[in-house]
Amino acid sequence: MFEIKIPLSVPRDKKTTYLQNYKMLTAGSGNLFLIAADQKVEHLNADFFGPGISPEDATPEHIFKIASSASGAVLASHLGLISRYGQDYKHLPYIVKLNGKTNLGDNENKNSAPTWWTVADIVKFKKESGLKIVGVGYTLYLGGQFEDLMLEAAAKMIFDAHQNGLTAILWVYPRGKNVKEEDVHIIAGGAGVAASLDADFVKVKYPYALKDKKETALKFKEVTAAAGRTKVICVGGAKQSTKELLAHLNNQLKFSDTAGLAIGRNLHQRSFDEAKKLAADISALIFEKAKKPKKMKRLLGLF
């Protein structure tokens, strides 16, 4: 059984609520399988309609169906989608994403620091909807011109979330001129910032393009070490084959000491049947690996 160290920012009368939400967030494992739908805003319709994308992905409900079928998964989305579809998927745990921006126009000059809803709004929505809202999320661009405002907003969101017994996840991405976004050393710095802000989990990029996969995973341990008690999950990145995706995830869990995966287009761009099978394999790696090593080896085609 994993140990949950409750942050001291969680009041005594909210510790039980926090524990319940954390266990629901991680399917009682301490690891996280996050399915992200916030790209409906971030990437507009480019990730959901077009060549190589299943026609099923044209409607928002596709990703709810996939998440609903995935054992232990949590769906992260802006409030509107949860409000519209959550009534049909009440068993799903949700993370409400509180900020964002589209990819239209000059992204560098967009201020996405303000949250669209407050934590108080989410607490009220949770109570009135009866949905399993287990936490909130926020994207933080380090190195951007609005870094100071984003740090302030992220810090407040996390503190307010913990004060109400909710969990908090940061999406942390380095930005700026001459900043190498997939440099492990820089990613580790971002993970350390997430820890300094008291996040429960931090979602970061992973250098998938590097040739030596095991060496990359070992090097990436700098990131999880920098995050300390804030757990690290990696983005799924651009679309990969099932074999590639699972091999990378296995390396991240085994050598990098990461605590799960955040996945969007690598999952929802597939047909429901294909996505359901991939989600089952991801879930098995994240939640069952330690218990069933032989099953995992067969899954990865190691024998």
C-alpha positions as CSV (number, residue, x, y, z in Angstrom):
1,M,0.0,0.0,0.0
2,F,1.4,3.4,-1.0
3,E,1.8,6.1,1.6
4,I,0.1,9.5,1.1
5,K,1.9,12.4,2.8
6,I,-0.8,15.0,3.1
7,P,0.5,18.5,2.5
8,L,0.4,20.8,5.5
9,S,-1.6,23.2,3.3
10,V,-4.6,20.9,3.8
11,P,-6.5,21.9,6.9
12,R,-7.2,19.3,9.5
13,D,-10.9,19.2,8.8
14,K,-10.2,18.6,5.1
15,K,-7.7,15.8,5.4
16,T,-10.3,13.1,5.0
17,T,-11.7,14.8,1.9
18,Y,-8.2,15.2,0.4
19,L,-7.4,11.6,1.0
20,Q,-10.6,10.5,-0.7
21,N,-9.9,12.7,-3.7
22,Y,-6.2,11.6,-3.9
23,K,-7.2,8.0,-3.8
24,M,-9.9,8.5,-6.5
25,L,-7.4,10.5,-8.6
26,T,-4.9,7.6,-8.5
27,A,-7.2,4.7,-8.4
28,G,-5.8,3.9,-4.9
29,S,-2.3,3.4,-6.4
30,G,-0.4,6.6,-6.0
31,N,0.0,6.6,-9.8
32,L,-2.0,8.7,-12.3
33,F,-3.6,7.8,-15.7
34,L,-4.7,11.2,-17.0
35,I,-6.7,11.6,-20.2
36,A,-6.5,15.2,-21.4
37,A,-9.4,16.9,-23.2
38,D,-8.1,20.5,-22.7
39,Q,-6.7,20.4,-26.2
40,K,-10.2,21.2,-27.4
41,V,-9.2,24.7,-26.5
42,E,-5.4,24.6,-26.8
43,H,-5.3,23.1,-30.4
44,L,-8.9,23.9,-31.5
45,N,-10.1,21.3,-34.0
46,A,-6.8,20.3,-35.5
47,D,-6.4,17.4,-33.1
48,F,-9.9,16.2,-33.6
49,F,-10.8,16.3,-37.3
50,G,-8.7,15.6,-40.4
51,P,-6.5,13.0,-42.1
52,G,-5.4,10.2,-39.9
53,I,-7.9,11.0,-37.2
54,S,-10.9,8.7,-36.6
55,P,-14.2,10.3,-37.6
56,E,-15.5,9.4,-34.2
57,D,-13.2,12.1,-32.7
58,A,-15.2,14.9,-34.3
59,T,-17.5,15.0,-31.4
60,P,-16.4,15.7,-27.8
61,E,-18.3,12.7,-26.4
62,H,-15.7,10.4,-28.0
63,I,-13.1,11.2,-25.4
64,F,-15.6,10.7,-22.6
65,K,-16.5,7.3,-23.9
66,I,-12.8,6.3,-24.0
67,A,-12.1,7.6,-20.5
68,S,-15.2,5.9,-19.3
69,S,-13.9,2.5,-20.6
70,A,-10.4,3.0,-19.2
71,S,-9.7,1.4,-15.8
72,G,-8.4,3.9,-13.3
73,A,-8.4,6.8,-15.7
74,V,-9.2,10.5,-14.8
75,L,-10.4,12.9,-17.4
76,A,-9.0,16.5,-17.4
77,S,-11.1,19.1,-19.2
78,H,-12.3,22.6,-19.0
79,L,-15.6,23.0,-17.0
80,G,-17.9,23.4,-20.0
81,L,-17.3,19.9,-21.4
82,I,-17.7,18.4,-18.0
83,S,-20.9,20.3,-17.4
84,R,-22.3,19.1,-20.8
85,Y,-21.3,15.5,-20.7
86,G,-20.6,14.7,-17.0
87,Q,-24.2,13.8,-16.3
88,D,-23.8,10.8,-18.6
89,Y,-20.5,9.8,-17.1
90,K,-21.0,10.2,-13.4
91,H,-18.6,7.4,-12.4
92,L,-15.6,9.2,-14.0
93,P,-13.2,11.2,-11.8
94,Y,-12.5,14.7,-13.2
95,I,-9.8,17.3,-13.1
96,V,-11.1,20.7,-14.0
97,K,-8.6,22.8,-16.0
98,L,-8.8,26.4,-14.9
99,N,-6.8,28.3,-17.6
100,G,-5.8,28.0,-21.2
101,K,-5.4,29.7,-24.6
102,T,-6.0,28.8,-28.2
103,N,-3.2,28.4,-30.8
104,L,-4.6,31.2,-33.1
105,G,-2.6,34.4,-33.5
106,D,0.5,35.4,-31.7
107,N,0.8,32.9,-28.8
108,E,3.8,34.6,-27.2
109,N,1.8,37.8,-26.5
110,K,-1.2,36.0,-25.0
111,N,-1.8,36.3,-21.3
112,S,-3.2,32.9,-20.2
113,A,-2.4,33.6,-16.5
114,P,-6.0,34.4,-15.4
115,T,-8.1,31.4,-14.3
116,W,-11.5,31.2,-16.0
117,W,-13.1,29.8,-12.9
118,T,-12.1,30.0,-9.2
119,V,-11.6,27.1,-7.0
120,A,-14.7,28.3,-5.1
121,D,-16.7,28.0,-8.4
122,I,-15.4,24.4,-8.8
123,V,-16.3,23.5,-5.2
124,K,-19.8,24.8,-5.7
125,F,-20.2,23.0,-9.1
126,K,-19.0,19.7,-7.5
127,K,-21.6,20.0,-4.7
128,E,-24.5,20.9,-7.0
129,S,-23.6,18.4,-9.8
130,G,-22.7,15.5,-7.7
131,L,-19.8,14.7,-10.0
132,K,-16.5,13.2,-8.9
133,I,-14.4,16.4,-9.2
134,V,-11.2,15.3,-7.5
135,G,-9.0,18.3,-8.3
136,V,-8.0,21.3,-10.5
137,G,-5.3,21.9,-13.1
138,Y,-3.4,24.8,-14.5
139,T,-0.9,25.3,-17.3
140,L,2.3,27.3,-16.3
141,Y,4.7,28.6,-19.0
142,L,8.0,29.2,-17.4
143,G,10.2,31.8,-19.1
144,G,7.3,33.5,-20.8
145,Q,6.6,37.2,-20.5
146,F,3.7,36.5,-18.1
147,E,5.6,34.1,-15.9
148,D,5.2,36.3,-12.8
149,L,1.4,36.4,-13.2
150,M,1.2,32.7,-13.9
151,L,3.3,31.8,-10.8
152,E,1.0,33.9,-8.7
153,A,-2.2,32.3,-10.2
154,A,-0.8,28.8,-9.9
155,A,0.2,29.3,-6.3
156,K,-3.2,30.6,-5.3
157,M,-5.0,27.8,-7.2
158,I,-3.0,25.1,-5.4
159,F,-3.4,26.7,-2.0
160,D,-7.2,27.2,-2.5
161,A,-7.5,23.6,-3.8
162,H,-5.8,22.1,-0.8
163,Q,-7.8,24.3,1.6
164,N,-10.9,22.6,0.2
165,G,-9.5,19.1,0.2
166,L,-9.0,19.0,-3.6
167,T,-5.8,17.9,-5.4
168,A,-3.9,20.2,-7.8
169,I,-2.0,19.4,-11.0
170,L,0.3,21.7,-12.9
171,W,1.1,21.5,-16.6
172,V,4.6,23.0,-16.7
173,Y,6.2,23.9,-20.0
174,P,9.4,26.0,-20.5
175,R,8.9,28.8,-23.0
176,G,10.9,31.7,-24.5
177,K,13.7,32.6,-26.9
178,N,16.6,30.1,-27.0
179,V,14.8,27.8,-24.5
180,K,15.0,24.1,-25.4
181,E,11.7,22.8,-24.3
182,E,12.8,19.2,-24.2
183,D,16.1,19.7,-22.5
184,V,15.9,17.4,-19.5
185,H,17.8,19.9,-17.2
186,I,15.3,22.6,-18.0
187,I,12.3,20.2,-17.5
188,A,13.8,19.3,-14.2
189,G,13.9,22.9,-13.2
190,G,10.2,23.2,-14.1
191,A,9.4,20.1,-12.0
192,G,11.2,21.8,-9.1
193,V,9.0,24.9,-9.5
194,A,5.9,22.7,-9.3
195,A,7.2,21.2,-6.1
196,S,7.9,24.7,-4.8
197,L,4.3,25.7,-5.6
198,D,3.0,22.6,-3.7
199,A,1.5,20.7,-6.7
200,D,0.5,17.1,-6.1
201,F,1.4,16.1,-9.7
202,V,3.3,17.9,-12.5
203,K,2.7,17.1,-16.2
204,V,5.9,17.7,-18.3
205,K,7.3,17.1,-21.7
206,Y,9.5,14.1,-22.4
207,P,12.3,14.0,-25.1
208,Y,10.7,11.2,-27.2
209,A,12.9,11.9,-30.2
210,L,16.3,11.0,-28.6
211,K,17.7,7.8,-30.0
212,D,18.9,5.9,-26.9
213,K,15.6,5.2,-25.2
214,K,16.9,3.6,-22.0
215,E,19.6,6.3,-21.5
216,T,17.0,9.0,-22.0
217,A,14.8,7.4,-19.4
218,L,17.7,7.2,-16.9
219,K,18.7,10.8,-17.6
220,F,15.1,11.8,-17.0
221,K,15.4,10.7,-13.4
222,E,16.8,14.2,-12.8
223,V,13.3,15.4,-13.3
224,T,11.6,13.1,-10.8
225,A,14.4,13.8,-8.3
226,A,13.9,17.6,-8.7
227,A,10.1,17.2,-8.1
228,G,10.6,15.4,-4.9
229,R,7.2,14.6,-3.3
230,T,5.4,16.2,-6.2
231,K,4.8,13.3,-8.6
232,V,5.8,13.5,-12.3
233,I,3.7,12.3,-15.3
234,C,4.9,12.8,-18.9
235,V,2.8,14.0,-21.9
236,G,2.1,11.4,-24.6
237,G,3.4,13.8,-27.3
238,A,2.8,13.5,-31.0
239,K,1.1,10.3,-32.2
240,Q,3.1,7.2,-31.8
241,S,2.6,3.6,-32.6
242,T,1.1,1.5,-29.8
243,K,4.4,-0.4,-29.4
244,E,6.5,2.8,-29.2
245,L,4.1,4.4,-26.7
246,L,4.0,1.5,-24.3
247,A,7.8,1.0,-24.5
248,H,8.4,4.6,-23.6
249,L,5.9,4.4,-20.8
250,N,7.6,1.3,-19.4
251,N,11.0,3.0,-19.5
252,Q,9.6,6.1,-17.8
253,L,8.0,4.0,-15.0
254,K,10.9,1.7,-14.6
255,F,14.0,3.9,-15.0
256,S,12.8,7.5,-14.6
257,D,10.6,6.8,-11.5
258,T,7.6,8.7,-13.1
259,A,4.1,8.1,-11.7
260,G,2.0,7.6,-14.7
261,L,1.1,9.2,-18.0
262,A,-1.0,12.1,-19.4
263,I,-2.3,11.3,-22.9
264,G,-4.6,13.1,-25.3
265,R,-4.3,12.8,-29.1
266,N,-2.3,9.5,-28.9
267,L,-5.6,8.1,-27.6
268,H,-8.6,10.0,-28.8
269,Q,-7.5,10.2,-32.4
270,R,-8.0,6.5,-32.7
271,S,-11.3,4.7,-33.1
272,F,-13.1,3.8,-29.9
273,D,-12.3,0.1,-30.2
274,E,-8.6,0.8,-30.8
275,A,-8.4,3.5,-28.1
276,K,-10.2,1.2,-25.6
277,K,-7.5,-1.5,-26.1
278,L,-4.6,0.9,-25.9
279,A,-6.1,2.5,-22.7
280,A,-6.4,-1.0,-21.2
281,D,-2.7,-1.6,-21.9
282,I,-1.7,1.8,-20.5
283,S,-3.7,1.1,-17.4
284,A,-2.1,-2.3,-17.0
285,L,1.4,-0.7,-17.1
286,I,0.6,2.1,-14.7
287,F,-1.4,0.2,-12.1
288,E,-0.5,-3.5,-12.5
289,K,3.2,-3.7,-13.4
290,A,4.6,-4.3,-10.0
291,K,2.0,-7.0,-9.3
292,K,2.1,-8.8,-12.6
293,P,5.6,-8.6,-14.1
294,K,5.1,-11.6,-16.5
295,K,1.9,-10.1,-17.9
296,M,3.8,-6.8,-18.5
297,K,6.6,-8.6,-20.4
298,R,4.1,-10.3,-22.7
299,L,2.4,-6.9,-23.2
300,L,5.6,-5.3,-24.3
301,G,6.6,-8.2,-26.5
302,L,9.7,-9.0,-24.5
303,F,9.1,-12.7,-24.7
